[in-house]
């Protein structure tokens, strides 16, 4: 073989290649921690291999005990109660028979006690998973962030479970001005009240909050005539409204269908050490949701047995006051399958802003840091096999509407005024107007089951009749945009042109005329 001389550049190149080769070999030999961690998330479930023989004396693999979940007396857990065949860990459950895990649903109605249990953890007599609402989670996150909590599942929407009872003279949110409102501070009930005020362009100083230790106590204050309004939950809030002469429900989550979302939050250490258990927990829970959504009565007796002091009729009402989201709807809520008007991040950020404005919290943790869609993604293949192919559809089309002429003149319960600027005599929307309208669309989605009346208004300049026609064209342009972009049913909206006949400011000043050129968005029941 002939001698070959390698120059300095060649030597350097050879050395680099040699090091690269050694590095590649070393990399291949090292354990792939990240890859292994991700693979563990996906439960190895296929066909009959998921079945667990009856009478097996084992327990949940990896922890040798049940997965412990803190819940409260509430209908939103119906899917899990059905899947677990009750509240205590048992072998005669879908969780065990289909997915090989045991689950214990621990009813801890005392809020502080449930959080103490979460801080302890399941290995030390506490719980691995706790209940929360997105709004309350945004408030409490700074206190528990050292546990690296992760919201990983939505188990219900409140659909009538939360409401505001008011006296006979209060017909509109604006009528609450100067009134005394009983509410448990820093709770979903408090958030409900604050949201209504903010959307009606009111400030917290416009009302007088009477803070109570619980939502039940708030309802009791209204029942005995000590306050003008109370925000509480079912059945107490409805009973309080009926008990007081002229009392009625101003608004509830039957109207505000996408306001209060209940979620499960896992301890960070549990999620990291046992990702496959969370994945199987999700599958089992959604299995139960499928069963309850098909046959709600199948869970009533289990609820009566596990929840203290409720009857079968109570259980029925509790289930009717919530919506149990399916696997596909969870993907939408956590925006895995596309942007939602009222997804997790939207509600978290919105409530964070409200709590910060009150000085309840000072920090600002991004929503994406507080939740994970990882486990929902991990079970997709198995979930589609069991529950059907995922069809992505806009949640704005959940409700259907029949146009009702009577609602054109019916008084609204909430009015949100938004200034949208049109060139003189024109009704086409510009880019800025469209951005503003996305906020109105979010309100329409929040009140998903209610009609929205969209009223165009002008200042006093010009011919009154032409102004009326122009204002209706502007209102129609607004509705057309919202329907086209966000997929709402057309019949959800009532279009009205008020012309210059409903000013909110003095038309003699430029500032006043600007305020009068507005669009009113009203929630109409």
Phi, psi and omega in degrees: 000136181286145176289131179245126181264128180257127181284177184299317179298320180294321179298318180296317180298316180298319180297318180297316180296320180296315179297321179297319180296316178298318180298320181295316179298316180297319180298320180295329183276338181286147176292139181269089186299312182296317181296319180296320181297316180294321182293330180291336180296323185279114180291138179277087184234125177202119176056224186289348179295342180282339185292141177242128185298139176298143178088357177299129185272358181288176177228191185302122181298141178094333179233345177053039177196170177289155167287126186257128187233125177274124177230176175233176179286097190199146185284347184293348181267008186305320180299314180290323178298319178295313181297329183268357183054043180126203186253324181278153176298132180205160183275348181263053183227158175297321179306316183277311186294323184263329190235358173069029176231153173253142182230136175242120178265111185259115179282111179233088185288336177285118185302310182299320180295322180294324179287325175297320179296322179293320179294326178292315183090156184296330181288341184243029176091002179259221181228158178266332185227139178234156175280157173195167164251154183301319182294318180288328178296321177298326181284320186269349185308314181304330182282336184242008186298337178294342177274000183051050183294150181224119171287126186229356183201143169257125181256345172193162163254138172288124181231063182117350181291338180235139183202167176240118178269137184222166178282170188299327184280350180267108182248342187221153180303324179297337178289351178284350182302126180081001183267160178265124183241120177275133181198146174283121187296143175059038178237172175304328177297317178297316178299319178304311180297316181296322178296314179301315180298316183296322181285340177266015180058036178249160179252160180297331179290349179284346179233169177243107180280134173249106186277137181238168181284336182207165177294327180296319178294324178298316178297322181294322178297321178291318182301324183269007174080018183270348178221166180271340182204159177210138175255123183208192182237171181287142001268355188301317184293324180287322178295322179295318179296320181288328184287337184259131182300124180081355180293145178204172180267120179285313180204151178214175177282003165289330175271306181276074190286343181235046181251308184251109182251125178268137185226160170256140181236128179260147169299143181297321182292324179292318179296324182285319183280329187228056182298326181293333179288320177295322179298316180290326176300316178299312180300315179296318181296314180295330174299315178294322178299316178302317182293316181291321179296330177279325184215081183304325183297341183292346183251352186300312182297323179295322179292319179299320181290326186265329179268134184285132170076018178247149178256173183300322178295324177296316180299318178300313179297322180296320179290324179291339182273007180223164169243128180265107183289140177281180176300314181299320180289331174293319177301320178292318182299319178271012172058035174285325184256022177130160183292134179246148176295325181230065176268182182305309185298323181295313182291319179300310183295320179297311181291325177301318179297318180295313181295323178293323181296334178269356181078015180287328176220156182246330181282175178216097177266128180299143182305320184295341178279346187255357183219169176213134173265006186304317184285325174297318178295322186296329185264007188304312183300312180291321180297319179294325178295322185269324188246359179104160181296141182285121176250121181275123177217150183290132179291347178294344181260017182295325184251144177252151184227141170252128184297131182238113181301329182297331183284348177299322182258353184293141181291140181273166176260343181207137178234127175247120182262127181231131178272119177239123187265124177247145171300153182306126177077003184250161178227009177280144179274139174262179183300320180295319180298322181294323177296317179297322184291340177296330177292319177294324178296322178296322176295318179299323179286322178302314177265064190297327185265358183258155173285154173239123177265124182250116184244122176273141180228150177234172171277186188273357180289140177094181181287131184300316181294318179293323178297322180295316179295315180297318182296324179290322177297322179293317178297321179293322177298322178297312181296317180302319180295313183296319179294315183292317184283319189253354173079022176292151171295139181300325184287357174290333189255139175248120185262127182226138173249113183263353181059225181257011188280359183225062182288150175247359180211173182285121180286356181280345180245152179299321180294318179295317178297324178297319179294328182283338176276080189223169172238127178263131177248115185243135175272121185240127178270000000 
